[in-house]
């Protein structure tokens, strides 16, 4: 699937719907790839993407407008929960969490 055919490109609903917690080992300072400045510490083992714990979450790495031209500013360095998010199945269908996120932002679920 090319980037232009990928419904995730430009969506960003998941980035503005859910809390993103992950292991500190994923931080750049700990040998991982996630920029430390975009996170907040939770405890000795866990951190969170900045902005995802607000009443209306919006990841600090998200750029653009949700549903129009949204993009992850650290896509290549994003944490595990973002990499594992089940937006697309092999058949190009969104999962339940994707559908909930899209609904929160006034978008229809992906077909399928």
N, C-alpha and C positions, 0 to 999 in steps of 0.2 A: 504494500500500500504506500503510495507516495504521500508526502506531507500535504499536498493540496487536497487529497482525497481523505485524509485523516480528520474525522470530526472533532478530535481533541484540539487540533490546532485552531486557535481563535476562541475556544470555549472558555476554559478557565474556571468553570463552575465548581469543580472539586477544590480548587485553590482558594476559593472564597466561601467554603462551606464547612470544612472539617479542621479539627485540631491535628497538628502533625508533630508527634513525639517520636524520638528516635534515640538510639544509643550514642553516647558521647564519642565513641570510636569513629563515628562518621564525620566528626569535625575536622577541618583542615589542620588545626593545631594538634590533633590527636592522631594524625596520619591518614585521615579520610579526605573527603573532597568538599564537604559543605562549608562555606565561608562562616566563620565564627560570628561575625558581626550581624548576621541575619538570624541569630538564634538567641534564646534565653535559657539559662540553666534552670533545671527543675530540681536536680539532686546530683550526687556524685556520679551517677550512671546514665542519666537521661537529660536531654535538652529538647527544646521545642522551637519550631520555626516561628520567628517573631510575627505577631499579628494574627496567628491562628487561634489564640485563646480569647479573642475579643467577642463581645456579644454578637457582632456581625463579623465573622472571621474574614480575613483577607491576608494571605501570606505576603510577607514583605518582599518576596522574590517575584511576585506576580506583577506584570506590567500590562498596560492597556485596559480596555473595557471588557468585562465578562460578557461572553456571548458574541462579541464583535471582533475584537482584535487582541484578545488576551494571549499572553505568552509567559512562560517561565523564564525569568532572567538568569537562572542558574541550571537550566535543563540538564546539561552534561554533568553537573555536580550535585544534583538534587538528592535528598536522602532516600533511604530504603522505602518508607511508606509511600512516597510519591512514585517511585519506580514500580512498586507492586500494586498500585491502585488499579482496580479491574475495570477500567472504562471500556476497553475493547476486548472482546473474545476473538478467537481466531476467525469467526464469521463476521466480525465488524459490529457486533451488538454490544450495547452498554450493559453493565450489570446493575443491580439494585441500588448500590450506593451512588453510581453515576446518575441514575434516573432521579434519585432524591436531590442530588446537588443541582441538576439541571432544572428540576421543578422549582427549587428555592429561588432560582433566578429567572423564572418565567419562560423556560425553554421546554419543549417537548422532549420526552426520552428518545434515545436513539432507537431506530426501528429494530424490530426483532423481538 
